Amino acid sequence: MEIEDFNKKKFLAELGAHIAKVRKSKGYSQDRVCLEAGLSRGALSKIESGKVEPRITTLALIAITIDVGLAKLTNVDMK
């Protein structure tokens, strides 16, 4: 992949969908993640819908909360 081929909107949508999938596979609701990670429900919803670009520290909080590695949480195909 070349840098000019990178589609940020598409990537964020895929990242968000992947985060939601991993969260659900671990049996966590959005409310539980938000409560345990100290995030607002709106923030997590926007991340999972691909509407915002999450900070790395926010991704780390989500990963820690649902007990997965950051690499697994963000493992999105770039092609």
N, C-alpha and C positions, 0 to 999 in steps of 0.2 A: 504494500500500500504506500502510496506517495502522500506527502503532507497535504497537497492540494486536493486529494480525494477524500480527506476527512470531512465528515458531515457531523458537526457538533450536535445538532438537534436529534439526529438519528441515534448517535451514540448515547446521549443522555436518556432517550426513551428506552433504549435497550438496557442500559445500566439500571434504570429505575425498575423496569419489568423484572430484571434478574434479581434485584434486591428483594422485591416483593415475593418472588418465587422461593428464594432461599428462606426468607422470613417465615412464609407459610409452611414450608417443608419442615421447619424446626418447631412448628406449632405455636408461633407467636402471633398475636393480633397486633394491629397498629397501636392500639391503646396501650397494650402491655409494653411494647418497645418504647413508646414515648414516655411512659411513666418511669421505667427503669433507666432509660438513657438520659432523661431530662430534656427531651425534645418536645416541641409542640406537635399536636396532631397534624396541623396544617403543614408544618415543615416536612414531616415524613411523607405525607400525602403528595406534596409537590415533588419530592425527590423520586418517589415511586412512579409518578406519572411523567417524569422527565421534564418537568417545567422549570426546575432550578438546577444549578451546578453545585453539588454538595461540596463542602470543605472536606479535606482529608480527615480532619479530626472528627467530623460528624460521621463519616463512614467508619472510622475506627470505633466510635461509641456504639454504632449499630452492630458492628461485627462482634464486639465484646459482649454486648447485651444478648445477642442470639447465639453466642458461643460458636462462632466460626472464624476462620482466619480472614484477614482483610483481603488476601489474594482470592479466596473462594467467593467472598461477597462481591468482588469487583471483576470477576472473570467473565468478561464480555468479549465476544469475537469482534475484532476490529475490521474485518473484511466486509 
